[in-house]
Amino acid sequence: MHSSTPIYIALLGLGHVGQGVLRILQDRFEPLSERMGRPVILRYVLVRDLSKYAKIHFNDATLVSDFSIILHDPDISIVVELIGGEFPAYDYITTSLMNKKHVITANKEVMAKHQSEFFSLAKTHKVDICFEAAVAGGIPIIRALKVGFAANKINSLHGILNGTTNYILSKIQADQLPFSEVLKEAQRLGLAEADPSMDVSGLDAAYKLVLLAGVAFKRLISLEDVYYEGIEDISLEDIRFAQELGYDIKLLAIGKHFEDKGYSFKVHPTLIPHSHSLCGIKDESNAVFVYGDAVGESLLAGKGAGGAPTASAVVSDLIDLIFEIDQPRSLRNLDTELIPCECLAMDQSFSQFYLRLLVKDEAGSLESVSRALRDSNLSISSVLQKEASDTTASLIIVTHTCFESEFNTAKAAIEGLDCVLNLASVIRVRLDEDD
Amino acid sequence: MHSSTPIYIALLGLGHVGQGVLRILQDRFEPLSERMGRPVILRYVLVRDLSKYAKIHFNDATLVSDFSIILHDPDISIVVELIGGEFPAYDYITTSLMNKKHVITANKEVMAKHQSEFFSLAKTHKVDICFEAAVAGGIPIIRALKVGFAANKINSLHGILNGTTNYILSKIQADQLPFSEVLKEAQRLGLAEADPSMDVSGLDAAYKLVLLAGVAFKRLISLEDVYYEGIEDISLEDIRFAQELGYDIKLLAIGKHFEDKGYSFKVHPTLIPHSHSLCGIKDESNAVFVYGDAVGESLLAGKGAGGAPTASAVVSDLIDLIFEIDQPRSLRNLDTELIPCECLAMDQSFSQFYLRLLVKDEAGSLESVSRALRDSNLSISSVLQKEASDTTASLIIVTHTCFESEFNTAKAAIEGLDCVLNLASVIRVRLDEDD
């Protein structure tokens, strides 16, 4: 059946995703080889500690701890990098490309930091670098943007790109537990790392947004161009009050093109009205809304993380690569000469804002706060006042749309008021105009 | 920049989709040629009546009414068929393939009826036939299943595949108007055809399900294997009662693999619990849920119809085709040797059922109906009774899960009861077990 030459590949790393890929390659060898028109043979698996994997069944693959064996085997045409982190992944990827080996990676960090160099190396050496698995796990968002929506000018995209934070926020709301307890539970379940900071700080989503900026807008940005803010300060109280006002709180990544004004990229907790489909994206799921000029609004949603969904994305890259591996030129990545771009400063960004204030529970508190907002030209969309103690009240305000700079002026004014004991939270609210 | 040989293409048909494709090819010529690595030149547009299009600007394309001009031009490597219907589309597609021209089509009817022949011709003549635009317009579902989820065994898929019926059902609910009035409005807006029967009968969705059976399950089925039922009999009353019980009514297409029992393909109006994301898919939008063994549950949603979204899908096929057009073998369609399969007879299918009965408004009616159901071994999940007139009541029952055959027995028993004046509606309810 498979008269064609086999493709030999190497796997770097054998964590959850690596084991998932191994399983798919073993369990589905026949249909996959059929699909790709030739057998795909896993020749090497690179791990740091050989003894640790003595019990795993690798068929004919050799376990190695020395990358140069892979690099110098001329039969290996595809290297699958699943070790994560910047180094040594960077070295493995660059030397693979320079040795005319295609690369598939699930590593958002190294991609976000070095994509431009990788693309240019790939072009020079007539190979491809694929990274479907680096953004939103099992959701085929990279391929959808590179091919499915390629006829479109993309105007904006909005996504829940981090499964850990979406799980935490969903659970705080569902179980009415504070952040710290839910985080512990997520760690116990393997849904949060022992050091959860990359996820909860918004950094992980920011890396992914850097990659989406390239694929959706053809723009080369770096982490410094992304404003990001995490969920560490989102309290159970905020989630309850948001609920009462008709919102869920999600960590949203937003990329947007403003005609004549440039691009804006940000990641921050966001109040989303209950009527919006993003509120249906719960637990560790991810979702991306794409707004294209021809296709209109599209939504792709699914498992954002986990060994099996991410491995599924890795294998989809493998299939796609092999479809054109005999093609004289590498075409799939032609579109990777990304254009550097101006990004809007955050103070020129606009939003509605949710504020939670602790105020003195006395007549006139609400009036003082309202006046301070009005004096800064900010108008109020909704207000909720709740007794917090005998002498204090929680005052929750949602403003109308304003610029960040205007909001900051108003915020300073409010913090200076006698009746305001504490400005406990500021969270942005999703704008309809964001579409 | 484009040192490579251009690709010459021909467009058959210039309706909404054809004009949309023309617009994208003209407006985005530069970025698309860049993306594809070579310029794409539209050489011919085939229409029936040349005089009708005198005012349209075609750049260098020639308007023709004789297909043989296109067929015998050896420069044309891709034919884009957008005329719809079975004939003459069938002849254009087969002769194009036999003349080694790739085909892109948005035509679900001709594809559903002849896919097997088309795939085999394409294979023989080493070309491809692409049909992303034939299912769910702007949603890249074909590519997602062929590549994005190709590592998975797909267990089931559930979709809203017809924009017209989804628009009609959404509007009946939103505006509280009867089917006939909403249909007229849809026709006025161009969202329903003058003869709406293909859409409202479920036939259009059934064609699409035939195509998805091939792409998702690799199974060759025909229209006869799909049970389909339309929305003609869905009344405003049913939609109101369903609402009250916590459901929306959608026309759902379901494809499912039962281990050891074969496949089941059906299209019917379905009560969907409000908590399910499908309820968020409103108006002319489409959506497909895919359940894969590695990727878990994924959702793709977007505009299901309309010139621009469908044209966007056509152009995505063009890009994908050109990516591998120089490849010595046609690989993308290797996976088109579909396997004929056993489909479950409808009476072996199981569901929950919603029934609306007109009964005599007297003590004992509910009891008689309950007893008849119990005697047929059907248990009741929820009941709603409402006065309909002085002497009659509407009795709404949702059963627990049962086989269609069991339900049919119960139905006959109920219809034979003295107190039952009319069994006004039977609608299936979406099962959680369907996941």
Boltz contact constraints between the chains, C-beta under 6 A:
constraints:
  - contact:
      token1: [A, 24]
      token2: [B, 151]
      max_distance: 6.0
  - contact:
      token1: [A, 35]
      token2: [B, 150]
      max_distance: 6.0
  - contact:
      token1: [A, 35]
      token2: [B, 335]
      max_distance: 6.0
  - contact:
      token1: [A, 37]
      token2: [B, 331]
      max_distance: 6.0
  - contact:
      token1: [A, 37]
      token2: [B, 334]
      max_distance: 6.0
  - contact:
      token1: [A, 138]
      token2: [B, 295]
      max_distance: 6.0
  - contact:
      token1: [A, 140]
      token2: [B, 144]
      max_distance: 6.0
  - contact:
      token1: [A, 140]
      token2: [B, 148]
      max_distance: 6.0
  - contact:
      token1: [A, 143]
      token2: [B, 148]
      max_distance: 6.0
  - contact:
      token1: [A, 144]
      token2: [B, 140]
      max_distance: 6.0
  - contact:
      token1: [A, 147]
      token2: [B, 316]
      max_distance: 6.0
  - contact:
      token1: [A, 147]
      token2: [B, 319]
      max_distance: 6.0
  - contact:
      token1: [A, 147]
      token2: [B, 320]
      max_distance: 6.0
  - contact:
      token1: [A, 148]
      token2: [B, 140]
      max_distance: 6.0
  - contact:
      token1: [A, 148]
      token2: [B, 143]
      max_distance: 6.0
  - contact:
      token1: [A, 148]
      token2: [B, 316]
      max_distance: 6.0
  - contact:
      token1: [A, 150]
      token2: [B, 35]
      max_distance: 6.0
  - contact:
      token1: [A, 150]
      token2: [B, 316]
      max_distance: 6.0
  - contact:
      token1: [A, 150]
      token2: [B, 319]
      max_distance: 6.0
  - contact:
      token1: [A, 151]
      token2: [B, 24]
      max_distance: 6.0
  - contact:
      token1: [A, 151]
      token2: [B, 312]
      max_distance: 6.0
  - contact:
      token1: [A, 151]
      token2: [B, 315]
      max_distance: 6.0
  - contact:
      token1: [A, 152]
      token2: [B, 312]
      max_distance: 6.0
  - contact:
      token1: [A, 277]
      token2: [B, 280]
      max_distance: 6.0
  - contact:
      token1: [A, 280]
      token2: [B, 277]
      max_distance: 6.0
  - contact:
      token1: [A, 294]
      token2: [B, 308]
      max_distance: 6.0
  - contact:
      token1: [A, 294]
      token2: [B, 312]
      max_distance: 6.0
  - contact:
      token1: [A, 295]
      token2: [B, 138]
      max_distance: 6.0
  - contact:
      token1: [A, 295]
      token2: [B, 309]
      max_distance: 6.0
  - contact:
      token1: [A, 295]
      token2: [B, 312]
      max_distance: 6.0
  - contact:
      token1: [A, 296]
      token2: [B, 303]
      max_distance: 6.0
  - contact:
      token1: [A, 296]
      token2: [B, 309]
      max_distance: 6.0
  - contact:
      token1: [A, 298]
      token2: [B, 302]
      max_distance: 6.0
  - contact:
      token1: [A, 299]
      token2: [B, 301]
      max_distance: 6.0
  - contact:
      token1: [A, 300]
      token2: [B, 300]
      max_distance: 6.0
  - contact:
      token1: [A, 301]
      token2: [B, 299]
      max_distance: 6.0
  - contact:
      token1: [A, 302]
      token2: [B, 298]
      max_distance: 6.0
  - contact:
      token1: [A, 303]
      token2: [B, 296]
      max_distance: 6.0
  - contact:
      token1: [A, 308]
      token2: [B, 294]
      max_distance: 6.0
  - contact:
      token1: [A, 309]
      token2: [B, 295]
      max_distance: 6.0
  - contact:
      token1: [A, 309]
      token2: [B, 296]
      max_distance: 6.0
  - contact:
      token1: [A, 312]
      token2: [B, 151]
      max_distance: 6.0
  - contact:
      token1: [A, 312]
      token2: [B, 152]
      max_distance: 6.0
  - contact:
      token1: [A, 312]
      token2: [B, 294]
      max_distance: 6.0
  - contact:
      token1: [A, 312]
      token2: [B, 295]
      max_distance: 6.0
  - contact:
      token1: [A, 315]
      token2: [B, 151]
      max_distance: 6.0
  - contact:
      token1: [A, 316]
      token2: [B, 147]
      max_distance: 6.0
  - contact:
      token1: [A, 316]
      token2: [B, 148]
      max_distance: 6.0
  - contact:
      token1: [A, 316]
      token2: [B, 150]
      max_distance: 6.0
  - contact:
      token1: [A, 319]
      token2: [B, 147]
      max_distance: 6.0
  - contact:
      token1: [A, 319]
      token2: [B, 150]
      max_distance: 6.0
  - contact:
      token1: [A, 320]
      token2: [B, 147]
      max_distance: 6.0
  - contact:
      token1: [A, 323]
      token2: [B, 324]
      max_distance: 6.0
  - contact:
      token1: [A, 323]
      token2: [B, 331]
      max_distance: 6.0
  - contact:
      token1: [A, 323]
      token2: [B, 332]
      max_distance: 6.0
  - contact:
      token1: [A, 324]
      token2: [B, 323]
      max_distance: 6.0
  - contact:
      token1: [A, 324]
      token2: [B, 324]
      max_distance: 6.0
  - contact:
      token1: [A, 324]
      token2: [B, 327]
      max_distance: 6.0
  - contact:
      token1: [A, 326]
      token2: [B, 327]
      max_distance: 6.0
  - contact:
      token1: [A, 326]
      token2: [B, 328]
      max_distance: 6.0
  - contact:
      token1: [A, 327]
      token2: [B, 324]
      max_distance: 6.0
  - contact:
      token1: [A, 327]
      token2: [B, 326]
      max_distance: 6.0
  - contact:
      token1: [A, 327]
      token2: [B, 327]
      max_distance: 6.0
  - contact:
      token1: [A, 328]
      token2: [B, 326]
      max_distance: 6.0
  - contact:
      token1: [A, 331]
      token2: [B, 37]
      max_distance: 6.0
  - contact:
      token1: [A, 331]
      token2: [B, 323]
      max_distance: 6.0
  - contact:
      token1: [A, 332]
      token2: [B, 323]
      max_distance: 6.0
  - contact:
      token1: [A, 334]
      token2: [B, 37]
      max_distance: 6.0
  - contact:
      token1: [A, 335]
      token2: [B, 35]
      max_distance: 6.0
